[in-house]
Amino acid sequence: MKYKRILLKLSGESLAGKSGQGFDTAMLALYADEIKKAVEIGTQVAVVLGGGNIFRGLKGNNIGTDRVQGDYMGMLATVINSLALQSALESVGVKSKVLSGLAVDPIAERVSGPKAIQSLENKEVVILAGGTGNPFFTTDTAAALRSIEIHADVLLKGTRVDGVYTADPEKNPEATKFSTITFAEAYDKGLNIMDMTAFTLCSENKMPVIVFDVHKAGNLQKILTGDNCGTLICV
């Protein structure tokens, strides 16, 4: 096994499947099954979910909500998604705990690095909800921050494409895939992998990032056992 402890970042939109909002039970089941297989081979798994299937903070402007209020609404959406994933994991027999950057007693304890690590070492999947607990930060930044806090070996960014390309492969069939790229090269090429705050956090703290297609069953286990089926971004 190549990675003992991982932070898995999943988008909220992916939970919605083709409907674009709410929950797709098939996607929840896929995620639960993939995480279960990772746990079964001895990997410690922490997860950060986005909230875009319910509410994105920046969309608050469209309904007359200011940025701060909208961001808190988005953070609460990640709590809902985290509870949904926890239920899906429990349905397949995987122990999990939700920790939150926001105070949302009694459904989740406040997150801390030591608390998360203790749960991981007790073979629980740790779902880190509520973003950073502060407005103006994305869930990508929350994933970067939490991966560093828990001393993860790698941050795995699950997407609907199988890695980082020279251009958007869904729009440009001529785009070519990188198997490995440095943070500096990605920055110089203007590749949109994560928001700049998240990207800088990972770069400065030497936290490697792998972008991969999380929708294809078996890909997570391939990465954990050393098969680079995505793109590795490192120092």
PEUR-V375474 format. One record per residue. N is the residue number from 1. RES is the residue in three letters. OMEGA is omega in whole degrees, 0 to 359 (* if undefined). BURIAL is 1 if it has 9 or more other C-alpha atoms within 8 Angstrom, else 0. D_LAST is the distance of its C-alpha to the last C-alpha in Angstrom with 1 decimal. Layout:
N;RES;OMEGA;BURIAL;D_LAST
N;RES;OMEGA;BURIAL;D_LAST
//
This chain:
1;MET;186;0;21.8
2;LYS;184;0;18.0
3;TYR;181;1;17.3
4;LYS;183;1;19.9
5;ARG;184;1;19.1
6;ILE;167;1;17.7
7;LEU;181;1;17.9
8;LEU;178;1;19.4
9;LYS;180;1;19.7
10;LEU;179;1;22.8
11;SER;176;1;24.4
12;GLY;181;1;28.0
13;GLU;182;1;29.1
14;SER;178;1;28.5
15;LEU;182;1;30.9
16;ALA;182;1;33.6
17;GLY;183;1;33.5
18;LYS;183;0;35.6
19;SER;178;0;37.7
20;GLY;178;0;35.0
21;GLN;181;1;36.0
22;GLY;185;1;37.0
23;PHE;171;1;36.2
24;ASP;185;1;36.3
25;THR;179;0;37.4
26;ALA;179;0;36.2
27;MET;176;1;32.6
28;LEU;180;1;32.9
29;ALA;178;1;34.4
30;LEU;179;1;31.5
31;TYR;180;0;28.9
32;ALA;181;1;31.0
33;ASP;179;1;31.5
34;GLU;179;1;27.9
35;ILE;178;1;27.1
36;LYS;180;1;30.1
37;LYS;178;1;29.1
38;ALA;179;1;25.7
39;VAL;183;1;27.6
40;GLU;177;0;30.1
41;ILE;173;0;27.7
42;GLY;180;0;26.6
43;THR;172;1;23.5
44;GLN;189;1;23.4
45;VAL;169;1;23.0
46;ALA;185;1;22.5
47;VAL;170;1;23.0
48;VAL;180;1;22.7
49;LEU;170;1;25.0
50;GLY;181;1;25.6
51;GLY;188;1;29.2
52;GLY;177;1;29.7
53;ASN;180;1;32.4
54;ILE;181;1;34.5
55;PHE;173;1;33.6
56;ARG;184;1;30.8
57;GLY;183;1;31.0
58;LEU;179;0;31.0
59;LYS;180;1;34.0
60;GLY;180;1;36.0
61;ASN;182;1;36.9
62;ASN;181;0;38.9
63;ILE;177;0;41.2
64;GLY;179;0;41.6
65;THR;180;1;39.1
66;ASP;187;0;37.0
67;ARG;183;1;33.2
68;VAL;180;1;33.3
69;GLN;179;1;35.9
70;GLY;180;1;34.2
71;ASP;177;1;30.8
72;TYR;177;1;32.8
73;MET;177;1;34.5
74;GLY;178;1;31.2
75;MET;177;1;30.1
76;LEU;176;1;33.4
77;ALA;178;1;32.8
78;THR;177;1;29.7
79;VAL;178;1;32.0
80;ILE;179;0;34.5
81;ASN;180;1;31.9
82;SER;177;1;30.7
83;LEU;177;1;34.3
84;ALA;178;1;34.8
85;LEU;178;1;31.9
86;GLN;178;1;33.3
87;SER;179;0;36.7
88;ALA;178;1;35.4
89;LEU;179;1;33.7
90;GLU;181;1;36.9
91;SER;177;0;38.9
92;VAL;173;1;37.1
93;GLY;180;0;37.4
94;VAL;178;1;33.9
95;LYS;180;1;33.9
96;SER;177;1;31.8
97;LYS;175;1;31.7
98;VAL;173;1;30.9
99;LEU;188;1;29.5
100;SER;173;1;29.5
101;GLY;175;1;28.1
102;LEU;175;1;31.6
103;ALA;180;0;34.9
104;VAL;175;1;36.5
105;ASP;6;0;38.8
106;PRO;187;0;40.2
107;ILE;180;0;37.9
108;ALA;175;1;34.7
109;GLU;176;1;33.8
110;ARG;183;1;31.5
111;VAL;168;1;27.9
112;SER;180;0;26.4
113;GLY;181;1;23.6
114;PRO;180;0;26.1
115;LYS;179;0;28.4
116;ALA;180;1;25.9
117;ILE;178;1;24.7
118;GLN;179;0;28.4
119;SER;178;1;29.1
120;LEU;180;1;26.3
121;GLU;174;0;27.6
122;ASN;176;0;31.0
123;LYS;173;1;29.8
124;GLU;169;1;30.0
125;VAL;182;1;27.8
126;VAL;179;1;26.7
127;ILE;188;1;26.9
128;LEU;187;1;25.5
129;ALA;172;1;27.7
130;GLY;179;1;28.5
131;GLY;176;1;25.1
132;THR;186;1;24.2
133;GLY;182;1;27.9
134;ASN;176;0;27.7
135;PRO;177;1;28.5
136;PHE;177;0;26.2
137;PHE;181;1;23.1
138;THR;175;0;22.2
139;THR;171;1;21.9
140;ASP;178;1;18.2
141;THR;177;1;17.8
142;ALA;180;1;20.0
143;ALA;178;1;17.9
144;ALA;180;1;14.7
145;LEU;183;1;16.9
146;ARG;179;1;18.7
147;SER;178;1;15.9
148;ILE;181;1;14.8
149;GLU;184;1;18.6
150;ILE;180;1;19.4
151;HIS;178;0;16.5
152;ALA;176;1;15.7
153;ASP;183;1;13.7
154;VAL;172;1;12.4
155;LEU;180;1;13.4
156;LEU;180;1;15.5
157;LYS;181;1;16.7
158;GLY;181;1;20.0
159;THR;178;1;21.4
160;ARG;173;1;24.3
161;VAL;190;0;22.4
162;ASP;176;1;20.6
163;GLY;180;1;17.2
164;VAL;183;1;15.7
165;TYR;177;1;18.1
166;THR;176;1;18.7
167;ALA;180;1;21.4
168;ASP;183;0;23.1
169;PRO;178;1;24.5
170;GLU;180;0;27.3
171;LYS;184;0;28.5
172;ASN;182;0;27.6
173;PRO;179;0;28.4
174;GLU;181;0;27.0
175;ALA;179;1;23.4
176;THR;186;0;21.1
177;LYS;171;1;18.4
178;PHE;172;1;14.8
179;SER;177;1;14.2
180;THR;176;0;10.5
181;ILE;178;1;8.5
182;THR;176;1;5.3
183;PHE;182;1;5.7
184;ALA;180;0;7.5
185;GLU;180;0;9.5
186;ALA;179;1;10.5
187;TYR;181;0;11.6
188;ASP;181;0;13.5
189;LYS;179;0;15.1
190;GLY;182;0;16.2
191;LEU;184;1;15.4
192;ASN;184;0;16.8
193;ILE;177;0;14.7
194;MET;175;0;15.2
195;ASP;190;1;17.0
196;MET;179;0;15.3
197;THR;179;0;15.9
198;ALA;182;1;14.3
199;PHE;180;1;11.2
200;THR;178;0;11.0
201;LEU;181;1;11.8
202;CYS;181;1;9.0
203;SER;184;1;6.3
204;GLU;181;0;8.6
205;ASN;176;0;9.3
206;LYS;177;0;6.1
207;MET;180;1;8.2
208;PRO;180;1;7.4
209;VAL;173;1;9.9
210;ILE;176;1;12.4
211;VAL;183;1;15.0
212;PHE;179;1;18.3
213;ASP;183;1;22.0
214;VAL;183;1;23.4
215;HIS;180;0;26.9
216;LYS;182;0;27.3
217;ALA;178;0;28.7
218;GLY;182;0;27.0
219;ASN;181;1;23.5
220;LEU;180;1;22.2
221;GLN;177;1;23.7
222;LYS;181;1;22.4
223;ILE;183;1;18.8
224;LEU;181;1;19.7
225;THR;170;1;21.4
226;GLY;178;0;18.6
227;ASP;183;0;19.6
228;ASN;180;1;16.8
229;CYS;177;1;19.2
230;GLY;176;1;16.7
231;THR;177;1;13.3
232;LEU;174;1;10.0
233;ILE;183;1;7.2
234;CYS;181;1;3.8
235;VAL;*;0;0.0
//
